[in-house]
Amino acid sequence: MGHVLTQAQKALRETGGDRAGGVLGGVDPRARILGACAFALVTVLCDWLPVLLAALALAGMLLILSRLPLRPTLRRMAAMDGFILFLLVLLPFTAPGDPAFAVWGLTATWQGLEQAAQIAVTANAVVLALLVLVGTMEPVTLGHALSRLRTPERLVHLMMFTIRYIEVLRAEYLRLRQAMRARGFRPANSLHSYRSLGYLVGMMLVRAVERSEGVLGAMKCRGFSGRIPLLETLRYGPRDAAFAGGLALMLAGLSATEIAHAAF
């Protein structure tokens, strides 16, 4: 039994290891999750553009400390920017205020431009911090840390099983699509295509239910009682305290600057 536990702990370390390097690689996952939540809360509550730019700079500093590859990280942020680009483009023309310029008869306002800049900087700062602090964790490490933070077990289990089996469901979807193409299906704007895609979605739901029942039966055969045992104990050390204290001081500085600007 001890040998089995030793092998399981080794597998957990191998699969749950942190993908972030640098200074942040050895920081306790719980401290990083709490730090990301605090950073997001403070940044979202601020609305003065210089403070938001400082928050973005802080997120950039965390990126440097994590030693993540720059190009893939910026590519993931660009995907988020593309999602809100339509909102940012339209906001200057819909917000009331002082006219700034006109395009095709539509007048943009300085207040709308400022709001668009605030939203863009806030979103990029929060997403970058989340990518650096939380997105670099392996799923097992993230679930372990959330469980230690007293997150409801059902939510942790749901997240872990979703991460574990979403690729399985994707493979099942690709097999079904390949079978449809082998039978001559070509998507088009027709009732037959919509009906076929509806059948595809329905079959995916049926396969998902069948697989979940099979997984549940296999887990019960292995003694699953509703709780996933955690084989390692996270320890809070001096590096974690230094990280938490430094981030808290910087966030306090951002908050104080925002409050001082609002007061004057």
C-alpha positions as CSV (number, residue, x, y, z in Angstrom):
1,M,0.0,0.0,0.0
2,G,2.8,2.4,0.8
3,H,4.5,1.7,-2.5
4,V,1.2,2.5,-4.3
5,L,0.9,5.8,-2.4
6,T,4.5,6.7,-3.3
7,Q,3.9,6.0,-7.0
8,A,0.6,8.0,-6.8
9,Q,2.4,11.0,-5.2
10,K,5.1,10.8,-7.8
11,A,2.5,10.8,-10.6
12,L,0.7,13.7,-8.9
13,R,3.9,15.8,-8.9
14,E,4.6,14.9,-12.5
15,T,1.1,15.8,-13.7
16,G,0.4,18.6,-11.3
17,G,3.7,20.4,-11.6
18,D,3.7,24.1,-12.2
19,R,4.4,25.2,-15.8
20,A,5.5,28.7,-14.7
21,G,9.2,29.3,-14.1
22,G,11.1,32.1,-12.6
23,V,10.2,33.6,-9.3
24,L,6.5,32.6,-9.4
25,G,7.2,29.0,-10.2
26,G,7.8,28.1,-6.5
27,V,5.0,30.3,-5.0
28,D,2.2,28.4,-3.2
29,P,-0.8,28.0,-5.6
30,R,-3.1,29.2,-3.0
31,A,-1.2,32.5,-2.7
32,R,-1.3,32.9,-6.4
33,I,-5.1,32.3,-6.6
34,L,-5.8,34.7,-3.8
35,G,-3.4,37.2,-5.4
36,A,-5.1,37.0,-8.8
37,C,-8.5,37.5,-7.2
38,A,-7.3,40.5,-5.2
39,F,-5.6,42.0,-8.3
40,A,-8.8,41.6,-10.4
41,L,-11.0,43.1,-7.6
42,V,-8.8,46.2,-7.1
43,T,-8.3,46.7,-10.9
44,V,-12.0,46.5,-11.7
45,L,-12.9,48.9,-8.9
46,C,-10.4,51.6,-10.2
47,D,-11.4,53.9,-13.1
48,W,-8.6,56.5,-13.3
49,L,-6.6,55.7,-16.4
50,P,-3.1,56.2,-14.9
51,V,-4.0,53.8,-12.1
52,L,-5.2,51.3,-14.6
53,L,-2.0,51.7,-16.6
54,A,0.0,51.1,-13.5
55,A,-2.0,47.9,-12.9
56,L,-1.2,46.8,-16.4
57,A,2.4,47.5,-15.8
58,L,2.2,45.4,-12.6
59,A,0.7,42.5,-14.6
60,G,3.5,42.9,-17.1
61,M,6.0,42.7,-14.3
62,L,4.4,39.5,-13.1
63,L,4.7,38.2,-16.6
64,I,8.5,38.9,-16.6
65,L,8.9,37.2,-13.2
66,S,7.1,34.1,-14.4
67,R,9.3,33.8,-17.5
68,L,6.4,32.8,-19.7
69,P,7.0,32.9,-23.5
70,L,6.0,36.3,-24.6
71,R,4.5,35.6,-28.0
72,P,2.0,32.8,-27.0
73,T,0.9,34.9,-24.0
74,L,0.3,38.0,-26.2
75,R,-1.5,35.8,-28.7
76,R,-4.0,34.6,-26.1
77,M,-4.5,38.2,-24.9
78,A,-5.1,39.2,-28.6
79,A,-7.9,36.6,-28.8
80,M,-9.6,38.3,-25.8
81,D,-9.1,41.8,-27.4
82,G,-10.7,40.6,-30.6
83,F,-13.7,39.5,-28.5
84,I,-14.3,43.0,-27.1
85,L,-13.0,45.0,-30.1
86,F,-16.5,45.6,-31.4
87,L,-17.6,47.1,-28.1
88,L,-14.5,49.3,-27.9
89,V,-15.0,50.7,-31.4
90,L,-18.7,51.5,-30.9
91,L,-18.4,53.0,-27.4
92,P,-16.9,56.4,-28.4
93,F,-19.8,56.9,-30.8
94,T,-22.5,56.0,-28.3
95,A,-21.4,57.6,-25.0
96,P,-22.6,61.2,-24.5
97,G,-20.1,63.9,-24.0
98,D,-17.9,66.5,-25.7
99,P,-17.3,65.8,-29.5
100,A,-13.9,64.6,-30.4
101,F,-14.2,63.8,-34.1
102,A,-16.7,62.5,-36.6
103,V,-16.7,59.5,-39.0
104,W,-19.4,59.1,-41.7
105,G,-21.6,61.4,-39.8
106,L,-21.2,59.7,-36.4
107,T,-19.6,61.8,-33.7
108,A,-17.2,60.3,-31.2
109,T,-16.9,61.9,-27.7
110,W,-13.8,62.3,-25.5
111,Q,-15.7,60.6,-22.7
112,G,-16.5,57.6,-24.9
113,L,-12.8,57.4,-25.9
114,E,-11.8,57.5,-22.2
115,Q,-14.3,54.8,-21.3
116,A,-13.1,52.6,-24.2
117,A,-9.5,53.0,-23.0
118,Q,-10.4,52.2,-19.4
119,I,-12.2,49.0,-20.5
120,A,-9.4,47.9,-22.7
121,V,-6.6,48.5,-20.1
122,T,-8.7,46.9,-17.3
123,A,-9.5,43.8,-19.4
124,N,-5.9,43.4,-20.5
125,A,-4.5,43.9,-17.0
126,V,-6.9,41.4,-15.4
127,V,-6.6,38.8,-18.1
128,L,-2.8,39.0,-18.1
129,A,-2.6,38.6,-14.3
130,L,-4.9,35.6,-14.5
131,L,-2.9,34.0,-17.2
132,V,0.3,34.5,-15.3
133,L,-0.9,33.6,-11.8
134,V,-3.6,31.0,-12.4
135,G,-3.3,30.0,-16.1
136,T,0.2,28.6,-15.6
137,M,-1.0,26.0,-13.1
138,E,-1.6,22.4,-14.1
139,P,-5.3,21.4,-13.6
140,V,-4.4,19.0,-10.8
141,T,-2.5,21.8,-9.0
142,L,-5.4,24.2,-9.4
143,G,-7.9,21.7,-8.1
144,H,-5.7,20.9,-5.2
145,A,-5.3,24.6,-4.3
146,L,-9.0,25.3,-4.6
147,S,-9.8,22.4,-2.4
148,R,-7.3,23.7,0.3
149,L,-9.0,27.1,0.1
150,R,-12.3,25.4,1.1
151,T,-13.9,25.8,-2.3
152,P,-17.1,23.6,-2.4
153,E,-16.0,20.1,-3.3
154,R,-18.6,19.7,-6.0
155,L,-17.3,22.7,-7.8
156,V,-13.7,21.4,-7.6
157,H,-14.9,18.0,-8.9
158,L,-16.9,19.5,-11.7
159,M,-13.9,21.5,-12.8
160,M,-11.5,18.6,-12.6
161,F,-13.8,16.2,-14.5
162,T,-14.5,18.9,-17.1
163,I,-10.8,19.4,-17.7
164,R,-10.2,15.7,-17.8
165,Y,-12.9,14.7,-20.2
166,I,-13.4,17.7,-22.4
167,E,-10.7,16.3,-24.7
168,V,-12.5,12.9,-24.7
169,L,-15.7,14.5,-25.8
170,R,-13.9,16.5,-28.4
171,A,-12.4,13.3,-29.8
172,E,-15.9,11.8,-29.8
173,Y,-17.2,14.9,-31.7
174,L,-14.5,14.6,-34.3
175,R,-15.3,10.9,-34.9
176,L,-19.0,11.7,-35.4
177,R,-18.2,14.6,-37.8
178,Q,-15.8,12.3,-39.7
179,A,-18.6,9.7,-40.0
180,M,-21.0,12.3,-41.3
181,R,-18.5,13.5,-43.9
182,A,-17.9,9.9,-44.9
183,R,-21.6,9.6,-45.6
184,G,-21.5,12.7,-47.8
185,F,-22.7,15.4,-45.4
186,R,-21.7,18.9,-46.4
187,P,-22.9,21.8,-44.2
188,A,-25.1,24.2,-46.0
189,N,-27.9,26.7,-45.3
190,S,-30.6,24.1,-45.6
191,L,-33.1,22.3,-43.4
192,H,-31.3,19.0,-43.9
193,S,-28.1,20.5,-42.6
194,Y,-29.8,22.0,-39.5
195,R,-31.5,18.7,-38.8
196,S,-28.2,16.8,-39.2
197,L,-26.4,19.2,-36.9
198,G,-29.2,18.8,-34.4
199,Y,-28.8,15.0,-34.5
200,L,-25.1,15.5,-33.9
201,V,-25.7,17.6,-30.8
202,G,-28.2,15.1,-29.5
203,M,-25.8,12.2,-30.1
204,M,-23.1,14.1,-28.3
205,L,-25.3,14.5,-25.3
206,V,-26.2,10.8,-25.3
207,R,-22.6,9.8,-25.6
208,A,-21.7,12.2,-22.8
209,V,-24.4,10.7,-20.5
210,E,-23.3,7.2,-21.3
211,R,-19.6,7.9,-20.7
212,S,-20.4,9.7,-17.4
213,E,-22.4,6.7,-16.1
214,G,-19.5,4.4,-17.1
215,V,-17.0,6.7,-15.3
216,L,-19.1,6.9,-12.2
217,G,-19.5,3.1,-12.1
218,A,-15.7,2.6,-12.5
219,M,-15.0,5.1,-9.7
220,K,-17.5,3.4,-7.3
221,C,-15.8,0.1,-8.0
222,R,-12.6,1.7,-6.9
223,G,-14.1,2.9,-3.7
224,F,-15.0,6.5,-4.6
225,S,-17.2,7.9,-1.9
226,G,-17.8,11.5,-3.1
227,R,-14.4,12.9,-2.1
228,I,-11.1,12.8,-4.0
229,P,-8.2,12.2,-1.6
230,L,-5.3,14.7,-1.7
231,L,-1.9,13.0,-1.4
232,E,0.1,16.2,-0.8
233,T,-0.1,19.0,1.7
234,L,0.6,22.5,0.5
235,R,2.9,24.5,2.8
236,Y,3.0,28.2,3.1
237,G,6.7,29.4,3.3
238,P,8.8,32.6,3.3
239,R,8.7,32.9,-0.5
240,D,4.9,32.8,-0.4
241,A,4.8,35.4,2.4
242,A,7.1,37.7,0.4
243,F,5.0,37.3,-2.7
244,A,1.7,38.0,-0.9
245,G,3.2,41.0,1.0
246,G,4.7,42.6,-2.1
247,L,1.6,42.2,-4.1
248,A,-0.6,43.5,-1.2
249,L,1.6,46.6,-0.9
250,M,1.4,47.3,-4.7
251,L,-2.4,46.8,-4.7
252,A,-2.7,49.1,-1.6
253,G,-0.7,51.7,-3.5
254,L,-3.0,51.5,-6.5
255,S,-6.1,51.7,-4.2
256,A,-4.7,54.7,-2.3
257,T,-3.9,56.6,-5.5
258,E,-7.4,55.9,-6.8
259,I,-9.0,57.1,-3.6
260,A,-6.8,60.2,-3.5
261,H,-7.7,61.1,-7.1
262,A,-11.4,60.6,-6.3
263,A,-11.1,62.8,-3.2
264,F,-9.5,65.7,-5.1
